[in-house]
Amino acid sequence: MATDQGFGLCPPAQCGSVFQLSPPVKSGDPWTETILHVFTGNSNGDGDSPAGGLVTDNKGNLYGTAAYGGTGDCVLLGTKVGCGVVYKMMPPQIKGGAWTEKVLYSFQGGKDGYLPVGDLTFDKSGNLYGATEYGGGYGSCNSPYYQYCGTIFKLSPPKTKGGKWKETVLYSFKSGTDGANPNGGLVFDAKDAIYGTTYAGGNDTYCKYDTSQGCGTAFELRPPDIKDKAWKEAVLRRFSKDEGNPSAGMIFDGRGYLYGTTLSTVFRLTPLSGDSGSWKHTILFAFCGQNEGCAPAGSLIFDSSGRLYGTTFYGFGDELYGSVFCLKPPGKNEGLWAIDYLYGFVNAPDGLYPAAGLVFNKAGSLYSTTTGGGRGSCSRYCGTVFEVSP
């Protein structure tokens, strides 16, 4: 996993880290943390403030993004902070040795992208795909602090050993009806089309939970029929002001339906019959009522029975520090899914404000992180890694 200090202006040795947690040998003992890498920021050409999870290849290498740092000339509040990087962590060749970090690509902040966010995704050929929240050369989404409205990019590995990875921008958002500020966590279908969400853009100019330009979109990027031609974007859903803005990617089920979250809902997108490209939007559960969680910020996961699991940043009940939930499908009948709150975060040293996706272990326990709580001298404390057991 990676930790994010979230500054973009990091003091020495405070730019975030990549860490490993090892379970205890004896039940009841604490887990052991090992720091695999400490980011050193743009002054050293390294990343700063990792902004997504990690993905692994078949050799055990880890890949992730840092929102700032690198060699780019991006400036924030008068200080050069870099435009973000994609990095690789290589395991030691000798047991107990140190991991090695390598920056694969430094964004430059123009048409190539700025501030990469969310998880990366591999295709079958070993190319990496991801999103930058800004950059791309179009629109004005948070000027003067950030430029342009975001990209979907592809990183191709070098053809010769020791060569450079090549970045290709597949699509640049324009902040109109096409969307703005993509979230990463992209998924592929069987035809190699890419699906994701944008936090802003769309067609509503004011949102209930955020005053950004538009309430976000769910989109599809279709690969070109001819090599080196442009990918084509299709908007599957423009979210309304009552639904809020999606802040994580989507997932597929076995039928080809897409599932995701906005700041107040869990939704499903169902492809309509034929080749019209139209999708049906269904709200499976609406949050933010009395004694409910609010603002799901991480991605969803399924269990083997078709139940959905996720987290809310706020709620539930009288406490406002977040929850872990399970949504159970209604069976053969259409309708709202039933929610079961598995855990509510109370106060430090418990975790506060979970914003990442969950993962299962073989025993059915759920693991993730919180952005606050725990212990330490950080504002709202320094965050936790937690387990919720059945």
C-alpha positions as CSV (number, residue, x, y, z in Angstrom):
1,M,0.0,0.0,0.0
2,A,1.0,3.7,-0.3
3,T,0.4,6.5,2.1
4,D,-0.3,10.1,1.0
5,Q,0.7,13.1,3.0
6,G,-1.5,15.1,0.7
7,F,0.6,18.3,0.7
8,G,2.1,18.6,-2.8
9,L,4.7,20.6,-0.9
10,C,6.5,18.1,1.2
11,P,9.3,18.7,3.7
12,P,12.2,16.2,3.5
13,A,11.2,12.6,4.1
14,Q,7.5,13.6,4.3
15,C,6.3,13.0,0.8
16,G,4.6,9.7,1.5
17,S,5.6,6.1,1.4
18,V,5.0,2.6,0.1
19,F,4.6,0.1,2.9
20,Q,4.0,-3.6,3.6
21,L,2.0,-5.0,6.5
22,S,2.8,-8.6,7.6
23,P,0.4,-10.6,9.8
24,P,1.6,-11.8,13.2
25,V,2.9,-15.2,13.8
26,K,1.0,-15.5,17.0
27,S,-2.7,-14.7,17.0
28,G,-3.5,-11.4,18.8
29,D,-0.1,-9.9,18.3
30,P,0.2,-6.6,16.2
31,W,0.9,-6.7,12.5
32,T,4.4,-5.6,11.4
33,E,5.0,-2.6,9.1
34,T,7.9,-2.5,6.7
35,I,8.6,0.7,4.7
36,L,9.5,-0.2,1.2
37,H,10.1,3.3,-0.1
38,V,9.9,6.9,1.1
39,F,9.2,9.4,-1.6
40,T,11.6,12.4,-1.8
41,G,9.7,14.8,-4.0
42,N,10.3,16.8,-7.2
43,S,13.7,18.2,-6.0
44,N,15.0,14.7,-6.6
45,G,12.8,13.8,-9.6
46,D,10.9,11.4,-7.3
47,G,7.1,11.3,-6.6
48,D,5.3,13.2,-3.9
49,S,1.9,12.3,-2.3
50,P,0.9,8.9,-3.8
51,A,-2.7,9.1,-4.9
52,G,-3.9,5.6,-5.6
53,G,-3.5,2.0,-4.7
54,L,-1.0,-0.5,-6.1
55,V,-1.3,-3.0,-8.9
56,T,1.1,-5.9,-9.4
57,D,2.5,-7.8,-12.4
58,N,3.3,-11.5,-12.7
59,K,6.8,-10.9,-11.5
60,G,5.8,-9.3,-8.2
61,N,6.6,-5.7,-9.3
62,L,4.2,-3.0,-7.9
63,Y,2.9,0.0,-9.9
64,G,1.3,3.2,-8.6
65,T,0.9,6.9,-9.1
66,A,2.0,10.0,-7.1
67,A,0.0,13.1,-7.6
68,Y,2.9,15.5,-7.4
69,G,6.7,15.3,-7.9
70,G,8.7,14.3,-10.9
71,T,10.5,16.5,-13.4
72,G,7.5,18.5,-14.6
73,D,7.3,22.3,-14.2
74,C,3.9,22.5,-12.6
75,V,3.6,25.3,-10.0
76,L,1.1,25.4,-7.0
77,L,0.8,28.5,-4.8
78,G,4.0,29.9,-6.3
79,T,6.1,26.8,-5.7
80,K,7.3,24.2,-8.3
81,V,5.8,20.9,-7.1
82,G,6.0,18.7,-10.2
83,C,3.1,17.3,-12.2
84,G,3.1,13.8,-10.8
85,V,4.6,10.4,-11.7
86,V,3.9,6.8,-12.4
87,Y,6.3,4.6,-10.5
88,K,7.4,1.0,-10.2
89,M,8.5,-0.9,-7.1
90,M,10.8,-3.9,-7.7
91,P,11.2,-6.6,-5.1
92,P,14.7,-7.5,-3.8
93,Q,16.5,-10.3,-5.5
94,I,17.9,-11.5,-2.1
95,K,15.5,-12.3,0.7
96,G,15.4,-9.5,3.2
97,G,17.0,-7.0,0.8
98,A,15.6,-3.5,-0.1
99,W,13.0,-2.8,-2.7
100,T,13.9,-0.6,-5.6
101,E,11.8,2.3,-6.8
102,K,11.9,3.6,-10.4
103,V,9.9,6.5,-11.9
104,L,8.5,5.2,-15.2
105,Y,7.0,8.5,-16.3
106,S,7.0,12.2,-15.1
107,F,4.0,14.2,-16.3
108,Q,4.7,17.6,-17.7
109,G,1.4,19.3,-17.1
110,G,0.4,20.2,-20.6
111,K,-1.4,17.9,-23.0
112,D,0.2,14.8,-21.4
113,G,-1.6,15.3,-18.0
114,Y,-1.2,16.6,-14.5
115,L,-1.9,15.1,-11.1
116,P,-2.4,11.3,-11.8
117,V,-5.0,9.8,-9.4
118,G,-6.6,6.4,-8.7
119,D,-5.5,2.9,-9.4
120,L,-3.7,1.9,-12.6
121,T,-5.0,-0.9,-14.8
122,F,-3.1,-3.5,-16.9
123,D,-4.2,-4.7,-20.3
124,K,-3.4,-8.2,-21.7
125,S,-0.2,-6.9,-23.3
126,G,1.3,-5.4,-20.2
127,N,0.4,-1.8,-21.0
128,L,-0.7,0.4,-18.0
129,Y,-3.8,2.7,-18.2
130,G,-4.7,5.5,-15.8
131,A,-6.1,9.0,-15.4
132,T,-4.8,12.4,-14.5
133,E,-7.2,14.8,-12.8
134,Y,-5.9,17.8,-14.7
135,G,-3.9,18.5,-17.8
136,G,-4.7,17.4,-21.3
137,G,-4.8,20.9,-23.0
138,Y,-8.6,21.5,-22.9
139,G,-11.0,23.4,-20.6
140,S,-10.5,25.3,-17.4
141,C,-11.4,23.2,-14.4
142,N,-9.6,24.8,-11.4
143,S,-7.7,27.7,-12.7
144,P,-5.4,29.3,-11.7
145,Y,-4.3,26.5,-9.4
146,Y,-4.5,23.7,-11.9
147,Q,-4.8,23.7,-15.7
148,Y,-7.1,21.8,-18.0
149,C,-9.6,19.1,-17.2
150,G,-7.9,15.7,-17.2
151,T,-6.8,12.8,-19.4
152,I,-7.0,9.0,-19.8
153,F,-3.5,7.8,-20.6
154,K,-1.7,4.6,-21.6
155,L,1.9,3.7,-20.7
156,S,3.6,1.2,-22.9
157,P,6.7,-0.7,-21.7
158,P,10.0,-0.3,-23.6
159,K,10.7,-2.7,-26.4
160,T,14.3,-3.0,-25.4
161,K,15.8,-3.6,-21.9
162,G,16.6,-0.3,-20.2
163,G,14.5,1.8,-22.6
164,K,11.8,4.3,-21.6
165,W,8.1,3.8,-21.1
166,K,6.0,5.7,-23.7
167,E,3.0,7.7,-22.7
168,T,0.0,8.1,-25.0
169,V,-3.0,10.3,-24.2
170,L,-6.1,8.4,-25.3
171,Y,-8.6,11.1,-24.4
172,S,-8.5,14.7,-23.0
173,F,-11.6,15.9,-21.2
174,K,-13.0,19.3,-22.1
175,S,-15.3,20.1,-19.1
176,G,-18.4,20.2,-21.1
177,T,-20.9,17.4,-21.5
178,D,-18.1,14.9,-21.9
179,G,-16.9,15.2,-18.3
180,A,-14.0,16.6,-16.3
181,N,-11.5,15.3,-13.7
182,P,-11.5,11.5,-14.2
183,N,-11.1,9.3,-11.1
184,G,-8.9,6.4,-12.4
185,G,-9.7,2.8,-11.5
186,L,-10.5,2.0,-15.1
187,V,-12.0,-1.3,-16.3
188,F,-12.0,-3.1,-19.7
189,D,-14.7,-5.1,-21.4
190,A,-14.2,-8.1,-23.7
191,K,-13.8,-5.7,-26.7
192,D,-11.0,-3.7,-25.0
193,A,-13.2,-0.7,-24.5
194,I,-12.4,1.3,-21.3
195,Y,-15.0,2.4,-18.7
196,G,-14.6,5.0,-15.9
197,T,-16.1,8.0,-14.2
198,T,-15.4,11.7,-13.9
199,Y,-15.9,13.6,-10.7
200,A,-17.1,16.7,-12.6
201,G,-18.4,17.8,-16.0
202,G,-21.6,16.6,-17.5
203,N,-24.6,18.9,-17.8
204,D,-25.6,20.2,-14.4
205,T,-23.8,23.4,-13.4
206,Y,-24.5,23.1,-9.7
207,C,-24.3,20.0,-7.6
208,K,-25.9,19.3,-4.2
209,Y,-22.7,18.1,-2.6
210,D,-20.1,20.0,-4.6
211,T,-20.0,23.3,-6.5
212,S,-17.7,21.9,-9.3
213,Q,-18.6,22.4,-12.9
214,G,-21.1,19.6,-13.4
215,C,-22.0,16.6,-11.4
216,G,-19.9,14.0,-13.1
217,T,-20.2,11.3,-15.7
218,A,-19.8,7.6,-16.4
219,F,-18.0,7.1,-19.7
220,E,-16.8,4.6,-22.3
221,L,-13.7,4.9,-24.4
222,R,-13.8,2.8,-27.6
223,P,-10.5,1.8,-29.2
224,P,-10.0,2.9,-32.9
225,D,-10.6,0.5,-35.7
226,I,-7.4,1.8,-37.3
227,K,-4.1,1.8,-35.4
228,D,-2.9,5.2,-34.2
229,K,-6.3,6.9,-34.7
230,A,-8.2,8.6,-31.9
231,W,-10.2,6.7,-29.2
232,K,-13.9,7.7,-29.2
233,E,-15.7,8.7,-26.0
234,A,-19.3,7.9,-25.3
235,V,-21.0,9.2,-22.1
236,L,-23.1,6.5,-20.5
237,R,-24.6,8.7,-17.7
238,R,-24.5,12.4,-16.8
239,F,-25.3,12.5,-13.1
240,S,-27.8,14.9,-11.7
241,K,-27.4,17.4,-8.9
242,D,-29.3,15.1,-6.5
243,E,-27.0,12.2,-7.1
244,G,-23.7,13.9,-6.5
245,N,-20.3,13.4,-8.0
246,P,-18.6,9.9,-8.4
247,S,-15.2,9.8,-6.9
248,A,-14.1,6.2,-7.7
249,G,-14.2,3.9,-10.7
250,M,-16.7,1.2,-11.6
251,I,-16.7,-2.6,-11.6
252,F,-18.4,-5.2,-13.9
253,D,-20.5,-8.1,-12.8
254,G,-20.7,-11.4,-14.8
255,R,-23.5,-10.1,-17.0
256,G,-21.7,-7.0,-18.2
257,Y,-23.5,-4.6,-15.9
258,L,-21.5,-1.8,-14.4
259,Y,-21.7,-0.7,-10.7
260,G,-20.4,2.4,-9.0
261,T,-21.0,5.1,-6.5
262,T,-21.7,8.8,-6.3
263,L,-21.6,11.0,-3.2
264,S,-25.1,9.8,-2.3
265,T,-25.9,6.6,-4.2
266,V,-24.8,3.2,-5.4
267,F,-25.8,2.8,-9.0
268,R,-26.0,0.2,-11.8
269,L,-25.6,0.8,-15.5
270,T,-27.2,-1.9,-17.7
271,P,-26.5,-2.0,-21.5
272,L,-29.8,-1.9,-23.5
273,S,-30.4,-4.6,-26.2
274,G,-29.1,-4.0,-29.6
275,D,-26.0,-2.0,-30.6
276,S,-27.4,1.4,-29.7
277,G,-24.8,2.1,-27.1
278,S,-27.5,3.2,-24.7
279,W,-27.4,2.2,-21.0
280,K,-30.1,2.2,-18.3
281,H,-29.2,3.9,-15.0
282,T,-30.7,2.4,-11.8
283,I,-30.1,3.6,-8.2
284,L,-29.6,0.6,-6.0
285,F,-29.4,2.5,-2.8
286,A,-29.6,6.2,-1.7
287,F,-27.4,7.3,1.2
288,C,-27.3,10.4,3.4
289,G,-30.7,10.0,5.1
290,Q,-31.2,9.9,8.9
291,N,-29.0,7.2,10.6
292,E,-27.3,6.4,7.3
293,G,-23.9,6.6,5.9
294,C,-23.0,9.3,3.4
295,A,-20.5,10.0,0.7
296,P,-19.1,6.7,-0.5
297,A,-15.7,7.6,-1.9
298,G,-14.1,4.2,-2.7
299,S,-14.7,1.6,-5.3
300,L,-17.1,-1.4,-4.7
301,I,-16.3,-5.1,-4.6
302,F,-18.5,-8.2,-5.0
303,D,-18.5,-11.4,-2.9
304,S,-19.3,-14.8,-4.4
305,S,-23.0,-14.4,-3.6
306,G,-23.4,-11.2,-5.6
307,R,-23.5,-8.8,-2.6
308,L,-21.7,-5.5,-2.9
309,Y,-19.3,-4.1,-0.3
310,G,-18.0,-0.5,0.2
311,T,-17.3,2.3,2.6
312,T,-18.9,5.7,3.3
313,F,-16.8,8.7,4.3
314,Y,-19.4,10.0,6.8
315,G,-22.0,8.5,9.1
316,F,-23.8,6.6,10.2
317,G,-26.1,7.4,13.1
318,D,-24.9,10.1,15.6
319,E,-21.3,9.5,14.7
320,L,-19.9,11.1,11.6
321,Y,-16.7,9.2,10.9
322,G,-17.7,6.6,8.2
323,S,-18.8,3.1,7.8
324,V,-18.3,-0.3,6.1
325,F,-21.5,-1.6,4.4
326,C,-22.9,-4.6,2.5
327,L,-25.7,-4.3,-0.1
328,K,-27.8,-7.4,-0.7
329,P,-29.6,-7.7,-4.0
330,P,-33.4,-7.9,-3.9
331,G,-33.6,-11.3,-5.6
332,K,-35.7,-11.7,-8.8
333,N,-37.7,-8.5,-8.2
334,E,-36.3,-5.1,-9.1
335,G,-36.0,-2.6,-6.4
336,L,-33.7,-1.1,-3.8
337,W,-31.0,-3.3,-2.4
338,A,-31.0,-3.9,1.4
339,I,-28.1,-2.4,3.3
340,D,-26.3,-3.9,6.3
341,Y,-23.8,-1.7,8.1
342,L,-21.0,-4.0,9.1
343,Y,-19.0,-1.4,11.1
344,G,-19.3,2.3,12.1
345,F,-16.1,4.2,12.9
346,V,-16.4,6.0,16.2
347,N,-13.3,8.1,17.1
348,A,-9.6,8.0,17.4
349,P,-7.7,5.8,18.0
350,D,-10.3,4.1,15.7
351,G,-10.1,5.1,12.1
352,L,-11.9,8.2,10.7
353,Y,-13.2,8.8,7.2
354,P,-12.5,5.8,5.0
355,A,-12.1,6.7,1.3
356,A,-10.5,3.6,-0.4
357,G,-11.9,0.4,-1.7
358,L,-12.0,-2.8,0.2
359,V,-10.3,-6.2,-0.3
360,F,-11.2,-9.7,0.9
361,N,-8.9,-12.3,2.4
362,K,-9.6,-16.0,2.1
363,A,-11.5,-16.1,5.4
364,G,-13.9,-13.4,4.3
365,S,-12.5,-10.5,6.3
366,L,-12.4,-7.1,4.7
367,Y,-9.4,-4.8,4.7
368,S,-8.9,-1.1,3.8
369,T,-7.6,2.2,5.1
370,T,-8.9,5.4,6.7
371,T,-7.7,8.9,5.9
372,G,-7.7,9.9,9.6
373,G,-7.9,8.5,13.1
374,G,-5.4,6.2,14.7
375,R,-2.6,7.9,16.5
376,G,0.2,10.4,15.7
377,S,0.6,14.1,15.4
378,C,-1.1,14.7,12.0
379,S,-4.2,16.8,11.7
380,R,-7.1,14.5,12.6
381,Y,-4.4,11.9,13.4
382,C,-2.5,9.9,10.8
383,G,-4.9,7.2,9.5
384,T,-5.3,3.5,10.0
385,V,-5.3,0.1,8.2
386,F,-8.3,-1.8,9.4
387,E,-9.8,-5.3,9.3
388,V,-13.5,-6.0,9.6
389,S,-14.2,-9.7,10.3
390,P,-17.5,-11.6,9.9
